[in-house]
Amino acid sequence: MIRCSRCGEQKEPITKTAFYSGETASALKAHACPDCWNEWIKMQIMIINEYRLNLMDPKTDEFLNKQVLAFFKLDDGADLASVNYVAPEK
């Protein structure tokens, strides 16, 4: 069990960190719960689309590494990229 750095709840840790490796993956596995991870995946897709990121560009990896750490509050004071989210109509 871990305490998720995003929601603060005691939950099972994530086991896979698609796209992330090394220190970033280790930090995520130690501080991210599956519920918040699923939120991140949605946010990551919005960031990729909003910023028109090229997933083949190494700079994109650097940017997304910073963003995931900011999302999980693991990067001291880093700001999460802003995206224009429009909630679907009911």
trRosetta pair geometry for C-beta under 8 A, 3 or more apart (Angstrom, degrees):
i j d omega theta_ij theta_ji phi_ij phi_ji
1 10 5.4 27 169 177 121 94
1 11 6.8 171 -149 94 81 12
1 12 6.5 -62 -106 -86 60 43
1 13 7.7 157 -148 -26 19 81
2 10 7.4 179 90 -147 28 57
2 11 6.8 -30 62 68 72 60
2 12 7.6 45 22 175 85 16
2 13 4.5 64 2 -72 131 98
2 30 6.2 171 -127 -179 142 41
2 31 6.4 -139 162 -99 135 26
2 32 7.8 16 96 41 144 28
2 33 7.0 -163 76 -73 101 78
3 8 6.6 -8 178 -161 97 42
3 9 7.2 -174 -148 97 63 21
3 10 5.5 -34 -93 -91 70 66
3 31 7.7 -19 85 -135 60 65
4 7 4.8 22 91 44 131 86
4 8 6.4 -56 74 -8 80 15
4 9 5.6 9 29 54 112 69
4 10 7.9 -160 0 -85 78 17
4 11 5.8 10 -33 33 113 112
4 31 6.5 97 -145 170 41 56
4 32 6.1 50 -135 -140 90 26
4 33 3.9 -57 -76 -12 132 106
4 35 7.9 -48 -87 56 169 95
4 36 5.5 143 -173 6 139 142
4 72 7.9 -103 -178 -146 79 96
5 8 7.8 29 -151 -74 16 51
5 31 4.0 10 -13 178 115 117
5 32 7.1 -42 30 -72 92 57
5 72 4.9 71 77 168 116 85
5 73 4.9 -150 150 66 105 99
5 74 5.8 80 105 -63 166 87
6 32 7.0 41 -1 -121 115 71
6 33 7.5 -124 48 27 104 92
6 36 4.2 138 64 -145 142 150
6 39 7.7 -172 145 64 157 136
6 71 6.9 -9 -98 144 126 71
6 72 5.1 -74 -54 -127 101 59
6 73 6.3 157 -89 8 55 104
7 11 7.9 34 69 -4 125 132
7 33 6.5 -56 35 33 121 132
7 35 6.9 7 -18 85 155 119
7 36 5.5 -150 -18 -61 107 122
9 33 6.6 -12 75 -32 99 162
11 33 3.8 49 75 -125 138 128
11 34 7.1 -124 146 21 132 80
11 35 7.1 -95 -151 11 173 105
12 33 6.9 98 67 -140 52 82
12 34 6.7 10 80 -11 97 110
13 29 5.5 65 161 -177 130 60
13 30 6.9 -18 -127 -103 142 18
13 31 8.0 43 -125 12 105 15
13 32 6.8 77 -154 69 75 58
13 33 7.0 -91 -114 -99 35 49
14 17 6.6 99 115 -70 127 77
14 28 6.4 -37 58 145 128 96
14 29 6.1 -110 74 -111 80 57
14 32 5.0 -18 3 98 120 102
14 33 7.0 137 -40 -171 83 12
14 34 5.6 138 -89 -80 80 62
14 37 4.7 100 -81 -62 139 155
15 29 7.2 57 -119 -128 26 103
17 20 4.2 -64 146 64 114 106
17 21 7.4 167 92 -72 114 39
17 24 7.4 177 155 118 147 85
17 25 4.3 176 64 -130 149 86
17 28 4.9 111 -107 82 134 143
17 29 6.5 -92 -38 -52 123 88
19 44 8.0 150 55 -174 159 154
19 61 7.9 -160 176 -123 92 82
19 64 6.9 -51 146 125 131 146
20 24 4.6 -109 -169 111 112 115
20 25 4.6 160 121 -73 92 79
20 28 6.2 73 100 3 152 149
20 64 8.0 -132 -79 121 93 106
20 65 6.7 131 -122 -106 98 80
20 68 6.5 -89 -80 67 143 167
21 24 6.9 50 63 56 29 98
21 25 5.0 -9 -131 -20 22 133
22 25 6.0 112 49 19 35 99
22 26 7.1 -68 137 -3 35 101
23 26 5.5 -55 -146 38 34 113
23 27 6.2 34 157 -20 67 106
24 27 5.9 -56 -149 36 29 110
24 28 6.4 27 154 -18 64 108
24 65 5.0 -98 -89 -145 154 99
24 68 6.7 76 -173 79 118 126
24 69 6.6 -95 -129 -60 93 105
25 28 5.7 -57 -147 38 31 111
25 29 6.3 29 157 -18 66 107
26 29 5.9 -56 -146 37 28 109
26 30 6.4 18 157 -11 63 113
27 30 5.9 -67 -149 43 28 106
27 31 6.0 -21 167 20 67 120
27 69 6.8 22 104 -112 148 95
27 72 7.7 146 134 94 102 141
27 74 5.2 118 163 -179 131 153
28 31 6.5 -85 -134 55 23 83
28 32 4.6 -13 -170 4 72 133
28 37 7.7 90 -179 -103 111 106
28 68 6.8 -22 -84 150 125 124
28 72 6.7 167 -112 -12 73 170
28 74 7.8 -114 -74 -5 57 164
29 32 7.1 -36 -76 40 17 96
31 72 5.8 112 114 165 115 128
31 74 6.0 136 79 -81 158 123
32 36 5.8 -129 -158 85 79 113
32 37 5.2 91 155 -69 118 95
32 40 7.5 -29 -150 -9 134 146
32 72 5.5 -62 -83 -116 100 140
33 36 5.1 82 58 18 82 101
33 37 6.7 -141 95 -12 38 92
34 37 5.3 -55 -141 35 32 118
34 38 6.4 35 159 -22 65 101
35 38 6.0 -55 -157 31 29 110
35 39 6.9 30 145 -17 62 102
36 39 5.2 -47 -152 33 42 117
36 40 6.4 47 148 -24 68 99
36 72 7.0 105 140 -104 133 88
37 40 5.5 -50 -152 32 35 115
37 41 6.7 40 150 -24 65 98
38 41 5.7 -43 -149 26 36 113
38 42 7.0 35 152 -14 61 101
39 42 6.0 -59 -160 37 34 110
39 43 6.3 30 147 -16 68 109
40 43 5.4 -58 -146 41 35 111
40 44 5.9 42 154 -27 70 104
40 68 6.2 60 -166 -130 133 86
40 71 5.3 115 -112 130 101 153
40 72 7.3 -11 -81 -52 137 95
41 44 5.6 -48 -144 32 29 115
41 45 6.7 32 154 -20 60 102
42 45 5.9 -53 -154 32 31 111
42 46 6.7 29 150 -16 64 105
43 46 5.6 -56 -152 38 35 111
43 47 6.2 36 151 -20 69 105
43 67 8.0 -163 129 157 111 116
43 71 6.2 150 90 -116 155 141
43 80 7.8 -35 176 -174 139 130
43 83 7.3 172 -155 19 73 145
44 47 5.6 -53 -146 36 32 111
44 48 6.3 33 154 -20 65 105
44 64 6.6 53 -140 -145 104 111
44 67 7.3 133 -106 110 75 130
44 68 7.2 11 -85 -79 114 95
45 48 5.7 -52 -146 35 30 112
45 49 6.3 23 156 -12 64 109
46 49 5.9 -61 -147 43 29 107
46 50 5.8 27 159 -20 68 113
46 83 4.4 88 141 167 116 162
46 85 6.4 -11 -144 -86 155 93
47 50 5.9 -55 -134 40 26 108
47 51 5.9 -2 173 8 64 115
47 53 7.2 21 129 -12 79 134
47 64 7.3 142 104 -106 138 82
47 67 6.0 93 -150 -172 171 163
47 81 5.4 96 -128 72 111 134
47 83 5.8 -104 -80 -66 57 130
48 51 6.8 -72 -139 52 16 90
48 52 8.0 60 162 -108 50 10
48 53 4.7 -88 -139 43 64 114
48 55 7.2 11 -143 -66 126 98
48 60 8.0 53 -119 -162 87 121
48 64 7.8 14 -74 -89 91 120
49 52 7.2 15 -174 -75 30 48
50 81 7.6 165 85 136 132 122
50 83 4.5 -148 -33 -129 162 92
50 84 6.6 150 -120 24 123 79
51 63 7.8 -136 118 150 161 151
51 81 6.8 -35 -48 175 132 154
53 57 7.4 -129 -177 48 76 117
53 60 4.6 117 -179 -127 112 116
53 63 6.9 -148 -119 77 133 141
53 64 7.5 102 178 -53 166 106
54 57 4.2 74 85 -9 106 113
54 60 5.8 -145 72 -44 56 139
55 60 5.8 -127 -111 111 33 158
56 60 7.7 70 50 25 29 138
57 60 4.6 98 74 -10 91 103
57 61 7.8 -158 102 -4 57 79
58 61 5.4 -44 -160 27 48 116
58 62 6.8 49 146 -17 70 99
59 62 5.5 -49 -153 36 41 114
59 63 6.2 42 149 -20 68 105
60 63 5.6 -54 -146 38 33 113
60 64 6.1 26 158 -14 68 108
61 64 6.1 -59 -143 42 27 104
61 65 6.2 32 156 -24 63 107
62 65 5.8 -54 -149 32 28 113
62 66 6.6 25 154 -16 62 105
63 66 5.9 -59 -156 36 30 109
63 67 6.3 27 150 -19 66 110
63 81 8.0 35 175 -47 103 138
64 67 5.3 -54 -142 39 36 114
64 68 6.2 36 160 -20 69 102
65 68 6.2 -53 -144 34 27 105
65 69 6.5 23 157 -14 61 109
66 69 6.0 -63 -152 40 29 109
66 70 6.3 29 153 -19 66 109
66 75 6.4 80 -155 -110 64 173
66 78 6.0 -141 -177 -173 92 151
67 70 5.6 -55 -146 37 31 111
67 71 6.2 37 154 -25 65 105
67 80 6.2 81 -150 -139 75 70
67 81 5.7 -31 -112 2 118 106
68 71 5.5 -49 -146 32 33 117
68 72 6.5 12 159 1 65 108
69 72 6.3 -67 -146 51 29 95
69 74 4.4 -98 -158 76 78 97
69 75 3.7 81 126 -35 115 112
69 78 6.5 50 99 50 99 147
70 73 7.4 28 -174 -80 33 33
70 74 7.8 -94 -55 47 19 66
70 75 5.1 -49 -69 49 62 121
70 78 4.1 -106 -89 101 105 106
70 79 6.3 7 -152 105 145 12
70 80 4.5 177 122 -73 123 70
71 80 5.6 89 -76 -106 66 125
75 78 3.8 -6 110 10 118 131
